[in-house]
Amino acid sequence: MLRVRNGQLVKFRFSFLVNGDFYDPLDLATPVDIYSSVVRGNNSSGSIVNSSTSLINSSYRIIAITAPASIVSGHISATFTFDINHYLNVGDTVIVYGIGGSYDKEYTVTSIPNNTSIIARTAATTLPTLGSFNNQKHYARLTLKSNAYYDRPSNSEYNFYYKIPQNLFGGTYTVSIQCKYNDRVQTIEHLFEVSRSQIDRVGNIVYKKFDNQIVTLSTDINHDLSIGDKITISEISTAINGDHYITAVPSENKFSFKTDISLTNSESATIGKYSANNAVGISGNLTGPTSGAVISKRPIYDSLEQYTTNSILLVGHCDNIELNQIIRINSIQEATNLLQANTSSPLLRGVYDAFSCGARNIYIMAAAPMSEYIDDISQRLTDMPIFYSQESNSELNFYEKYYERLTATYEIAKGYDLIDIIVPLETSMIETGNVNFIAQLAAYCYNFNDKTGYVQMGIIGSKTNGTKDDDIALLEANSNLVNKFTTYKTDGEIESDIGRYVIPIYGELTFNHIGFGNSYTSSAAAAFAGAMSSNPVYNGMIRKRLSGAYSLYGSNLSSDSLARLDNIGMNVVYRSRKAQRGNPYEVNISNDYTLANSKSSFTKTPQMRLVAMVIAEIKSIANNGIGKNAEDKIIMQVKTMLELLVSTRTIKKYDLQSFASKTEMGTLFFQINLVSCLGLKNINFSIITGPGAA
């Protein structure tokens, strides 16, 4: 699979076949258009990233050319006339193709004589010819060099260029290219992977050889280039400086490309530079089918459908993906391939745990490499050289280094408002030394809400070598779990209660997933997240079964221990009756507490999820509200949404107060009181939203 990075211009080569013969959609009396789109996931399974780009509508047909009379300072200027009005400007970079005679190349617009003509300039050493130009054909065209455009290097062969957006998430994407023939749509698909870790390839050129318009250059070190790569040559000569596509790689320190400039056969030492950081070409044609079928390689497992459940971000240790890069998982097979089928990776285990319990909208983020992962709990508080910290100039233990890593991860993740639930895998509420993962997670979720206005729930588990009664005293001694994160005003009223964003889960589970050679034990956090993500907002999680777990790891807690944990608002996984289908026992979750103060309206997860859902819906409605009387329309749509929640018995009743800001255009204030049908809790909150809200 082609690997590219953000900001990179990528070339996708393609041709269409009909009954074994090449088919050129533009070489017809009535040309047939070509459309290309970019979507997330394998084989068009995700949402659209770049909507359909039409070849005909994104270019201009050339019907006349005024040839250049001479070469001036190594450049020529030609006049191109189109069959329709153009919208080009002086200074635009344009691509000409389908003419031949050395006209097909990149130009800069220097003048606009009228609405249907431009004058454009390009570098040249010889004057081009018009012998092959046919103004009756539709394939002689000019297009603006943009983030998505086409060219036609030869009969029936096309290129689609796409610049990877800087803000595009890492992961797998599909370019889908379509053309219609005899009422059948032919589709060509090509996968590529976005990775921020790809390194720019630059270096020095020390030798050059010219042989029948083939230029072969030697580099001072191995260049790591491939056939089809686009390179930029500089500091050699005007004859070969510029952009070229590699046509051959004779050795690890040589590469070749063709040029249409006539050069005297020679070879000599030289000094120059090359860079391959702008584009990657695809070697070989992407050949379309002879029917309307799609060429594709489907994953073994069904794709995970976005938006069918709450979105989950799993954070943990893994290799093969860049640190702190969010990637959406489109299928379990894709996750397995991406993480190199490393069943020891906490991140891969977390994906399987969450999926097996119901999650279908999963994102992953590598916080640390596998070289920093310690599976043995007994070794996690031991300082080791592999956990050296440049900040403190000292060796750290596993938890201290992971805390340091998570600090950087949370700083990046807090800007992504598409995530509903975050799970920092391999953290623990207890037995972590001086490290406080609970406070770190609570602060992150609070900062996320403060920055985006949305609500994100954090789930934290425990890792103590199994469930046991001895852990109860440790949990009761943790001030964050007992006193929560509540701060008070001088009059005794609650001032801050950031623990409402965090769900604590005590206990470890044994998993035995299909495809894993061995069973393993893990925190219940990812499994709980998967179950909660697929559970309706109006339902709680009390005594819900975690269907993906094979068994509880550890001993059964006594009834006294369970009562003590419930008293401090701790959610516990426990064994219930003996299960069927070979599982030793069913595993259930005792409750759905958050770390909110016991007097808060948000002591239970359903209340927080309800508020999160309402806030997201209102923000979506408000941000889409534009035009005359937009404020009234937004308020009416919000009321309609709340009435729907009443009719579906998600809420018992509501009170809504709203008003527009008099100082900030497009900003609306909502004060909402909901009575949840689950527990009949009164929930009060306010929202500032709208297109004008900061």
Phi and psi in degrees as a GROMACS rama.xvg file:
@    title "Ramachandran Plot"
@    xaxis  label "Phi"
@    yaxis  label "Psi"
@TYPE xy
-66.5891  130.394  LEU-2
-108.968  127.949  ARG-3
-131.212  174.432  VAL-4
-129.125  167.318  ARG-5
-63.0078  138.769  ASN-6
86.3737  -2.40627  GLY-7
-88.6556  140.676  GLN-8
-93.4055  123.873  LEU-9
-116.008  137.19  VAL-10
-106.112  125.744  LYS-11
-112.692  117.001  PHE-12
-90.599  141.559  ARG-13
-155.619  156.043  PHE-14
-145.077  158.762  SER-15
-111.901  142.132  PHE-16
-117.992  141.279  LEU-17
-132.165  116.531  VAL-18
52.5532  39.919  ASN-19
85.2969  -6.15723  GLY-20
-108.532  148.311  ASP-21
-67.6036  141.762  PHE-22
-123.668  123.405  TYR-23
-107.337  106.314  ASP-24
-61.6873  -25.9508  PRO-25
-89.8664  -14.9127  LEU-26
-90.818  52.5779  ASP-27
-135.092  157.834  LEU-28
-59.1077  -41.0226  ALA-29
-114.633  104.114  THR-30
-65.9811  151.958  PRO-31
-107.006  132.616  VAL-32
-77.3365  156.561  ASP-33
-117.357  136.244  ILE-34
-123.801  138.146  TYR-35
-131.322  138.744  SER-36
-137.652  159.395  SER-37
-121.844  127.944  VAL-38
-129.463  157.646  VAL-39
-75.2008  145.586  ARG-40
92.3688  -179.807  GLY-41
-79.2269  125.321  ASN-42
55.045  53.756  ASN-43
62.5685  33.4788  SER-44
-89.8169  -13.8717  SER-45
-111.671  -164.552  GLY-46
-78.4238  160.349  SER-47
-76.9636  129.836  ILE-48
-96.935  -45.5545  VAL-49
-126.486  113.726  ASN-50
-65.3269  167.977  SER-51
-55.8672  125.567  SER-52
-102.492  119.225  THR-53
-88.1155  131.919  SER-54
-65.4997  -48.5788  LEU-55
-66.773  -44.0121  ILE-56
-76.4673  -14.5896  ASN-57
-101.952  9.48632  SER-58
-141.838  170.56  SER-59
-118.767  131.957  TYR-60
-76.0268  128.748  ARG-61
-90.3999  122.936  ILE-62
-111.043  -12.9991  ILE-63
-155.244  147.594  ALA-64
-135.442  129.721  ILE-65
-96.6728  111.643  THR-66
-70.2844  150.836  ALA-67
-68.3931  143.333  PRO-68
-86.8931  -26.3163  ALA-69
-159.305  170.975  SER-70
-100.938  126.192  ILE-71
-120.872  116.103  VAL-72
53.4269  40.6517  SER-73
76.7043  16.6203  GLY-74
-135.013  154.814  HIS-75
-123.257  157.572  ILE-76
-129.099  132.226  SER-77
-128.289  153.026  ALA-78
-104.795  127.274  THR-79
-114.046  130.706  PHE-80
-115.262  138.328  THR-81
-112.352  166.789  PHE-82
-87.0418  -4.25076  ASP-83
-139.617  168.036  ILE-84
-65.8491  142.779  ASN-85
-106.542  169.299  HIS-86
-128.432  36.2288  TYR-87
-88.529  158.975  LEU-88
-128.796  156.611  ASN-89
-60.1403  133.129  VAL-90
99.1643  -13.9587  GLY-91
-65.79  143.843  ASP-92
-94.9221  127.198  THR-93
-127.671  157.457  VAL-94
-115.517  127.479  ILE-95
-106.264  135.495  VAL-96
-149.847  162.186  TYR-97
84.6714  9.61665  GLY-98
-103.211  -46.6845  ILE-99
83.2915  -170.458  GLY-100
61.8262  28.669  GLY-101
73.1529  13.8704  SER-102
-82.5301  -26.1215  TYR-103
-76.0865  101.8  ASP-104
-171.578  -170.861  LYS-105
-91.2557  137.347  GLU-106
-128.851  165.047  TYR-107
-119.308  128.64  THR-108
-70.2046  125.299  VAL-109
-111.864  -19.1053  THR-110
-156.893  152.605  SER-111
-122.952  91.0273  ILE-112
-63.0916  -38.7534  PRO-113
-160.913  -174.034  ASN-114
-70.2347  -15.0858  ASN-115
-117.688  6.76952  THR-116
-137.56  153.058  SER-117
-138.549  157.922  ILE-118
-112.46  128.184  ILE-119
-130.577  151.86  ALA-120
-122.706  142.941  ARG-121
-150.357  159.729  THR-122
-73.6403  142.717  ALA-123
-162.963  151.674  ALA-124
-111.421  -15.234  THR-125
-134.986  157.159  THR-126
-76.9545  136.332  LEU-127
-75.0708  165.195  PRO-128
-121.097  157.426  THR-129
-109.725  18.2414  LEU-130
-60.6728  -31.1541  GLY-131
-99.485  3.00664  SER-132
-77.9453  129.419  PHE-133
-127.887  105.504  ASN-134
-76.0357  -1.71468  ASN-135
-85.5817  -16.088  GLN-136
-88.2171  162.644  LYS-137
-103.832  2.53049  HIS-138
-93.4281  -8.11246  TYR-139
-79.4592  109.123  ALA-140
-141.995  162.393  ARG-141
-131.309  133.796  LEU-142
-132.416  149.056  THR-143
-72.7017  132.633  LEU-144
-75.2402  107.804  LYS-145
-130.363  -157.872  SER-146
-80.6776  -10.5027  ASN-147
-154.693  114.861  ALA-148
-156.612  171.014  TYR-149
-119.511  162.967  TYR-150
-147.251  171.677  ASP-151
-131.998  92.9359  ARG-152
-70.423  -24.6907  PRO-153
-160.391  175.844  SER-154
-56.7955  126.869  ASN-155
72.2021  -4.15107  SER-156
-108.136  132.189  GLU-157
-130.676  158.691  TYR-158
-125.553  138.899  ASN-159
-114.165  123.064  PHE-160
-102.715  135.038  TYR-161
-139.392  125.517  TYR-162
-92.2075  121.732  LYS-163
-68.2802  120.656  ILE-164
-59.0661  146.985  PRO-165
-64.5436  -31.2804  GLN-166
-96.4153  12.2071  ASN-167
-75.9284  130.413  LEU-168
-60.5659  151.765  PHE-169
-67.4997  154.608  GLY-170
141.004  -169.762  GLY-171
-95.6855  138.239  THR-172
-134.51  162.33  TYR-173
-127.368  128.562  THR-174
-91.0117  122.316  VAL-175
-111.956  118.09  SER-176
-114.594  127.168  ILE-177
-129.173  147.5  GLN-178
-150.836  142.963  CYS-179
-99.763  134.599  LYS-180
-141.172  120.692  TYR-181
49.9908  48.5022  ASN-182
66.7892  12.1129  ASP-183
-115.056  135.098  ARG-184
-93.1983  117.784  VAL-185
-91.2571  135.57  GLN-186
-126.134  131.895  THR-187
-115.444  131.294  ILE-188
-123.117  140.7  GLU-189
-138.296  130.726  HIS-190
-89.6347  146.389  LEU-191
-145.81  156.279  PHE-192
-116.562  128.872  GLU-193
-90.2009  125.675  VAL-194
-140.132  124.576  SER-195
-72.7326  -7.26539  ARG-196
-88.0541  -4.21232  SER-197
-66.4119  133.6  GLN-198
-95.3447  136.303  ILE-199
-62.1375  137.091  ASP-200
-103.893  112.389  ARG-201
-132.48  157.23  VAL-202
-178.389  -176.666  GLY-203
-104.751  144.565  ASN-204
-104.546  132.17  ILE-205
-119.176  -11.4186  VAL-206
-152.55  145.548  TYR-207
-133.687  148.207  LYS-208
-141.332  129.099  LYS-209
-111.268  126.632  PHE-210
-147.484  101.399  ASP-211
52.5252  53.1322  ASN-212
65.8208  15.4202  GLN-213
-104.7  122.423  ILE-214
-102.75  124.232  VAL-215
-117.859  124.804  THR-216
-117.318  142.843  LEU-217
-109.228  139.879  SER-218
-108.592  161.636  THR-219
-76.0633  -20.582  ASP-220
-138.512  171.474  ILE-221
-58.709  132.477  ASN-222
-93.0182  -19.9853  HIS-223
59.4103  36.3387  ASP-224
-102.97  161.21  LEU-225
-131.677  160.134  SER-226
-59.59  131.754  ILE-227
100.282  -16.7991  GLY-228
-65.0364  142.242  ASP-229
-93.0108  128.062  LYS-230
-123.83  156.69  ILE-231
-116.297  121.403  THR-232
-99.5345  138.722  ILE-233
-145.015  158.423  SER-234
67.6994  20.3308  GLU-235
-105.652  -67.919  ILE-236
-162.839  157.954  SER-237
-64.1395  -21.5427  THR-238
-67.9483  -34.2367  ALA-239
-122.443  -7.28902  ILE-240
-61.2884  144.181  ASN-241
125.627  -163.479  GLY-242
-94.2007  138.919  ASP-243
-145.579  160.765  HIS-244
-110.613  130.279  TYR-245
-68.2418  129.513  ILE-246
-107.376  -16.556  THR-247
-157.101  151.058  ALA-248
-127.939  87.7633  VAL-249
-61.879  -32.9687  PRO-250
-156.142  179.19  SER-251
-68.3785  -16.7499  GLU-252
-122.204  23.0818  ASN-253
-136.557  147.162  LYS-254
-147.338  155.886  PHE-255
-129.998  154.822  SER-256
-151.047  158.789  PHE-257
-92.2665  151.556  LYS-258
-136.265  147.998  THR-259
-91.4876  5.72403  ASP-260
-90.2898  135.377  ILE-261
-76.0568  119.497  SER-262
-123.402  143.694  LEU-263
-73.5237  131.242  THR-264
-59.5015  125.252  ASN-265
-167.782  169.504  SER-266
-152.966  144.064  GLU-267
-168.811  164.564  SER-268
-68.5971  152.671  ALA-269
-154.457  171.368  THR-270
-128.691  125.434  ILE-271
-167.013  -177.902  GLY-272
-135.324  154.391  LYS-273
-134.99  154.591  TYR-274
-144.145  143.622  SER-275
-129.332  62.5792  ALA-276
-123.924  13.6698  ASN-277
-107.372  -37.7852  ASN-278
-153.037  156.435  ALA-279
-126.774  121.619  VAL-280
-86.3825  156.689  GLY-281
-98.9818  117.758  ILE-282
-73.7623  138.801  SER-283
86.35  151.354  GLY-284
-80.238  146.044  ASN-285
-89.235  103.795  LEU-286
-93.8761  124.94  THR-287
-75.9806  162.288  GLY-288
-76.7714  167.835  PRO-289
-88.9677  0.620492  THR-290
-133.024  -168.464  SER-291
-82.5995  9.11505  GLY-292
-71.7919  165.624  ALA-293
-111.304  129.852  VAL-294
-74.7813  121.72  ILE-295
-161.029  159.948  SER-296
-119.77  103.78  LYS-297
-79.6709  144.69  ARG-298
-68.3758  157.48  PRO-299
-62.0993  -42.3718  ILE-300
-96.5987  155.612  TYR-301
-62.2692  150.603  ASP-302
-66.8027  150.25  SER-303
-84.3492  124.496  LEU-304
-84.3011  128.731  GLU-305
-72.4618  146.719  GLN-306
73.1238  1.9106  TYR-307
-79.9852  -20.7335  THR-308
-137.768  170.288  THR-309
-58.5303  146.657  ASN-310
-80.2036  139.748  SER-311
-122.112  132.658  ILE-312
-108.887  115.606  LEU-313
-97.3614  128.894  LEU-314
-118.44  132.458  VAL-315
-178.553  -160.951  GLY-316
-92.2408  137.257  HIS-317
-170.539  169.191  CYS-318
-115.695  172.128  ASP-319
81.3327  -5.6505  ASN-320
-128.882  152.207  ILE-321
-67.9477  144.565  GLU-322
-63.7499  140.753  LEU-323
62.2089  33.2621  ASN-324
-115.089  121.788  GLN-325
-80.9277  129.421  ILE-326
-129.862  129.857  ILE-327
-85.8888  135.459  ARG-328
-92.6973  120.25  ILE-329
-91.4668  -19.7023  ASN-330
-160.084  159.088  SER-331
-63.4821  -36.3599  ILE-332
-63.2173  -40.3932  GLN-333
-62.9992  -42.6941  GLU-334
-61.7084  -42.0741  ALA-335
-62.3667  -44.2273  THR-336
-66.9332  -44.4779  ASN-337
-62.0651  -38.4189  LEU-338
-96.6381  20.0192  LEU-339
59.4368  28.6229  GLN-340
53.5953  30.8436  ALA-341
-83.1516  96.6588  ASN-342
-72.6777  -3.24335  THR-343
-88.9583  -10.8023  SER-344
-71.6959  122.847  SER-345
-57.7997  -31.9035  PRO-346
-70.0127  -41.8578  LEU-347
-66.814  -41.4368  LEU-348
-60.1188  -41.9413  ARG-349
-62.0326  -39.2677  GLY-350
-60.4745  -47.2192  VAL-351
-64.9047  -41.3344  TYR-352
-61.2387  -48.1343  ASP-353
-66.4618  -42.7701  ALA-354
-62.9294  -43.5697  PHE-355
-65.1865  -20.4525  SER-356
-102.368  6.70865  CYS-357
124.745  -9.89325  GLY-358
-69.3362  138.676  ALA-359
-132.502  4.1462  ARG-360
-133.592  83.0831  ASN-361
-113.99  133.148  ILE-362
-118.657  152.007  TYR-363
-127.945  156.706  ILE-364
-150.398  120.157  MET-365
-80.9741  119.035  ALA-366
-93.2959  -25.0972  ALA-367
-155.23  153.163  ALA-368
-76.9853  164.202  PRO-369
-65.8134  -22.2625  MET-370
-64.0808  -16.068  SER-371
-104.643  11.5617  GLU-372
-97.5034  130.729  TYR-373
-119.294  114.175  ILE-374
-78.6678  -30.8739  ASP-375
-74.5438  110.836  ASP-376
-59.2605  -34.8054  ILE-377
-67.7351  -16.1223  SER-378
-100.435  -0.812589  GLN-379
-75.2632  -16.5502  ARG-380
-103.2  13.4989  LEU-381
-98.2409  125.91  THR-382
-63.7111  135.834  ASP-383
-138.235  150.25  MET-384
-59.7993  -30.7157  PRO-385
-68.3351  -15.0042  ILE-386
-105.356  33.6216  PHE-387
-64.989  138  TYR-388
-113.054  122.902  SER-389
-70.3028  -28.8028  GLN-390
-64.9639  -45.964  GLU-391
-99.2255  -5.44299  SER-392
54.3522  46.3528  ASN-393
-154.738  166.054  SER-394
-79.8732  142.684  GLU-395
-118.273  170.305  LEU-396
-96.2422  178.366  ASN-397
-55.8375  -49.2895  PHE-398
-68.6442  -36.5183  TYR-399
-65.4437  -42.2423  GLU-400
-68.0389  -40.1424  LYS-401
-65.9667  -38.1701  TYR-402
-60.4878  -42.7774  TYR-403
-62.5162  -43.3725  GLU-404
-64.1311  -43.7045  ARG-405
-64.8825  -30.8165  LEU-406
-58.1888  -44.8964  THR-407
-68.3993  -39.3283  ALA-408
-64.253  -46.602  THR-409
-61.9971  -35.5815  TYR-410
-61.6406  -36.4545  GLU-411
-80.0064  -41.5987  ILE-412
-68.6811  -24.7119  ALA-413
-68.5007  -9.93532  LYS-414
-92.6953  -3.90143  GLY-415
-98.3366  101.573  TYR-416
-84.313  7.06305  ASP-417
-86.2689  -3.39368  LEU-418
-97.4653  131.207  ILE-419
-95.1987  -35.9389  ASP-420
-134.468  134.742  ILE-421
-121.298  138.157  ILE-422
-129.703  106.535  VAL-423
-80.7078  102.13  PRO-424
-68.9708  150.014  LEU-425
67.4156  11.3581  GLU-426
-85.1879  170.14  THR-427
-149.777  150.737  SER-428
-78.9686  -25.3954  MET-429
-136.131  166.099  ILE-430
56.4895  45.1474  GLU-431
-118.459  17.4319  THR-432
70.2385  -131.37  GLY-433
-88.1153  2.58105  ASN-434
-87.0049  132.921  VAL-435
-116.859  88.9047  ASN-436
-70.2121  -28.1581  PHE-437
-65.4999  -49.9034  ILE-438
-63.043  -38.0311  ALA-439
-62.5081  -44.1508  GLN-440
-67.6912  -41.6745  LEU-441
-62.1912  -42.4954  ALA-442
-64.8353  -39.7734  ALA-443
-62.0109  -49.3348  TYR-444
-62.2539  -37.6193  CYS-445
-64.6294  -45.0278  TYR-446
-64.7244  -35.1362  ASN-447
-60.6885  -47.4734  PHE-448
-63.5028  -39.7597  ASN-449
-66.4321  -35.7853  ASP-450
-82.1672  -42.5924  LYS-451
-100.915  -23.0813  THR-452
85.2311  -8.18145  GLY-453
-95.0443  168.591  TYR-454
-109.713  129.137  VAL-455
-125.748  128.843  GLN-456
-93.3935  136.425  MET-457
-106.991  136.379  GLY-458
-118.164  126.254  ILE-459
-124.531  138.831  ILE-460
-112.483  -158.254  GLY-461
-134.445  148.657  SER-462
-136.518  97.256  LYS-463
-136.642  28.0321  THR-464
64.2369  40.8827  ASN-465
104.569  156.051  GLY-466
-70.33  133.64  THR-467
-161.166  153.205  LYS-468
-63.4169  -26.7412  ASP-469
-63.4419  -22.5819  ASP-470
-75.9836  -17.43  ASP-471
-61.6687  -43.583  ILE-472
-63.1694  -36.8479  ALA-473
-65.5965  -41.371  LEU-474
-65.7234  -40.5373  LEU-475
-68.837  -23.96  GLU-476
-85.256  -8.2433  ALA-477
-82.0066  113.716  ASN-478
-63.2422  -31.5456  SER-479
-65.1913  -34.1334  ASN-480
-81.2981  -29.5099  LEU-481
-90.096  -51.5964  VAL-482
-92.5457  -4.6369  ASN-483
61.2589  -153.016  LYS-484
-117.105  30.229  PHE-485
-78.3665  133.42  THR-486
-117.803  151.934  THR-487
-122.843  152.64  TYR-488
-80.1574  171.861  LYS-489
-64.2088  -26.3836  THR-490
-87.2849  5.54721  ASP-491
93.0943  -6.6914  GLY-492
-75.1852  150.281  GLU-493
-68.904  127.353  ILE-494
-96.9098  -43.0818  GLU-495
-143.712  143.867  SER-496
-148.955  63.5192  ASP-497
-72.7864  -8.70139  ILE-498
-66.4194  -13.1915  GLY-499
-64.8027  -17.375  ARG-500
-85.2419  -8.83201  TYR-501
-113.875  136.096  VAL-502
-114.458  116.624  ILE-503
-92.2731  133.725  PRO-504
-125.528  117.474  ILE-505
-100.893  135.265  TYR-506
123.665  154.92  GLY-507
-123.039  153.375  GLU-508
-125.89  155.011  LEU-509
-101.956  131.875  THR-510
-119.778  146.928  PHE-511
-142.482  74.5806  ASN-512
-79.9299  150.171  HIS-513
-62.8854  130.813  ILE-514
100.718  -17.3624  GLY-515
-91.0714  133.072  PHE-516
-68.2017  -31.8006  GLY-517
-133.937  157.912  ASN-518
-76.9624  163.793  SER-519
-150.329  164.22  TYR-520
-108.313  147.059  THR-521
-153.963  160.478  SER-522
-58.4516  154.969  SER-523
-84.7052  2.70184  ALA-524
-62.1329  -49.0371  ALA-525
-66.7252  -38.4401  ALA-526
-63.6396  -43.5094  ALA-527
-62.9159  -41.8956  PHE-528
-59.9954  -42.3223  ALA-529
-63.3427  -42.5586  GLY-530
-66.8584  -42.051  ALA-531
-68.2044  -36.5286  MET-532
-63.444  -29.6443  SER-533
-98.2242  1.6273  SER-534
-91.7178  131.425  ASN-535
-55.9368  148.802  PRO-536
-57.8007  -35.7847  VAL-537
-80.3795  -0.0606002  TYR-538
-109.219  142.178  ASN-539
-86.6793  179.682  GLY-540
-108.309  6.92307  MET-541
-61.5177  123.556  ILE-542
58.9129  25.6629  ARG-543
-74.5041  144.05  LYS-544
-83.5829  136.729  ARG-545
-93.8062  90.6719  LEU-546
-65.7785  -23.6056  SER-547
-82.7474  -11.425  GLY-548
-80.6803  139.39  ALA-549
-79.154  -41.1544  TYR-550
-168.874  165.499  SER-551
-76.374  141.775  LEU-552
-103.144  117.281  TYR-553
120.661  -169.577  GLY-554
-90.9994  161.545  SER-555
-72.4657  133.361  ASN-556
-77.3615  146.275  LEU-557
-71.4468  161.816  SER-558
-62.2573  -32.0131  SER-559
-66.9516  -41.7949  ASP-560
-64.9456  -42.0278  SER-561
-62.0208  -40.4951  LEU-562
-65.8  -41.2565  ALA-563
-63.8284  -39.4628  ARG-564
-69.2412  -39.0848  LEU-565
-64.3904  -31.8513  ASP-566
-65.4065  -29.2296  ASN-567
-99.689  10.9186  ILE-568
75.2139  37.3195  GLY-569
-101.759  129.838  MET-570
-84.5463  132.954  ASN-571
-128.401  137.704  VAL-572
-88.5703  140.31  VAL-573
-147.221  159.327  TYR-574
-79.3318  142.333  ARG-575
-117.654  -140.873  SER-576
-70.0508  162.753  ARG-577
-62.4359  132.896  LYS-578
-86.8909  169.586  ALA-579
-100.205  -178.937  GLN-580
57.6866  32.7022  ARG-581
90.1135  -14.837  GLY-582
-72.5101  135.061  ASN-583
-58.7343  -49.5687  PRO-584
-147.083  150.848  TYR-585
-72.2266  149.924  GLU-586
-117.222  129.498  VAL-587
-124.425  164.817  ASN-588
-108.398  135.614  ILE-589
-71.9728  -37.9152  SER-590
-157.209  -173.35  ASN-591
-138.164  50.0841  ASP-592
-71.8434  151.268  TYR-593
-104.217  -178.691  THR-594
-94.8565  29.61  LEU-595
-78.0764  158.876  ALA-596
-59.7412  145.478  ASN-597
-61.4922  -21.2649  SER-598
-88.1703  -5.49126  LYS-599
-78.0407  157.327  SER-600
-76.555  -7.29073  SER-601
-114.206  33.069  PHE-602
-74.1291  -15.8356  THR-603
-116.84  146.03  LYS-604
-59.1926  -42.1284  THR-605
-57.3418  -35.5591  PRO-606
-64.9993  -42.2275  GLN-607
-66.9818  -39.6801  MET-608
-66.2602  -37.238  ARG-609
-62.9271  -46.9032  LEU-610
-62.8372  -42.4516  VAL-611
-59.2515  -42.9604  ALA-612
-65.9715  -44.848  MET-613
-64.5089  -43.1392  VAL-614
-61.1009  -45.3783  ILE-615
-62.0871  -42.0459  ALA-616
-65.5104  -44.6382  GLU-617
-65.8807  -41.7198  ILE-618
-62.5796  -39.9384  LYS-619
-63.7211  -44.3793  SER-620
-62.2778  -47.3442  ILE-621
-67.7665  -40.2311  ALA-622
-69.235  -21.4184  ASN-623
-92.3788  -2.31582  ASN-624
-83.9837  110.766  GLY-625
-136.798  162.984  ILE-626
96.6112  -177.229  GLY-627
-64.5266  138.716  LYS-628
58.5103  28.4097  ASN-629
-62.0279  -38.7569  ALA-630
-62.1879  -44.0564  GLU-631
-63.7642  -38.8675  ASP-632
-65.789  -40.9194  LYS-633
-63.0288  -47.2252  ILE-634
-61.6943  -40.3022  ILE-635
-65.3658  -40.6684  MET-636
-67.2219  -35.5905  GLN-637
-65.3198  -43.0611  VAL-638
-61.7136  -40.5847  LYS-639
-62.3203  -41.5184  THR-640
-63.1579  -43.4713  MET-641
-66.9707  -36.2107  LEU-642
-63.9677  -36.304  GLU-643
-63.5725  -39.5514  LEU-644
-64.2779  -33.2946  LEU-645
-69.0311  -44.3549  VAL-646
-66.7195  -28.9602  SER-647
-90.8235  5.49419  THR-648
61.3124  31.0197  ARG-649
-79.5667  -39.0611  THR-650
-126.21  153.073  ILE-651
-79.8004  -46.4061  LYS-652
-161.242  173.367  LYS-653
-149.966  160.184  TYR-654
-130.997  126.705  ASP-655
-123.824  125.738  LEU-656
-122.751  133.992  GLN-657
-143.948  148.677  SER-658
-158.017  154.573  PHE-659
-92.9751  146.686  ALA-660
-68.1826  137.128  SER-661
-86.1354  -12.6125  LYS-662
-112.037  -24.5  THR-663
-118.601  105.273  GLU-664
-59.7672  133.872  MET-665
83.8304  8.11331  GLY-666
-106.066  130.932  THR-667
-120.375  145.521  LEU-668
-114.784  129.582  PHE-669
-121.03  129.617  PHE-670
-112.767  120.115  GLN-671
-125.751  137.292  ILE-672
-123.131  121.44  ASN-673
-115.727  147.196  LEU-674
-114.748  108.577  VAL-675
-70.966  138.945  SER-676
-67.8697  -21.7306  CYS-677
-91.8103  99.9466  LEU-678
87.3251  -2.73546  GLY-679
50.5677  42.816  LEU-680
-80.702  137.391  LYS-681
-84.183  123.326  ASN-682
-121.161  119.904  ILE-683
-114.349  134.228  ASN-684
-161.059  163.784  PHE-685
-127.901  154.705  SER-686
-135.002  135.802  ILE-687
-111.337  120.93  ILE-688
-151.658  -172.922  THR-689
109.623  165.345  GLY-690
-59.3867  -24.2272  PRO-691
-92.7955  -6.80204  GLY-692
-72.0714  140.101  ALA-693
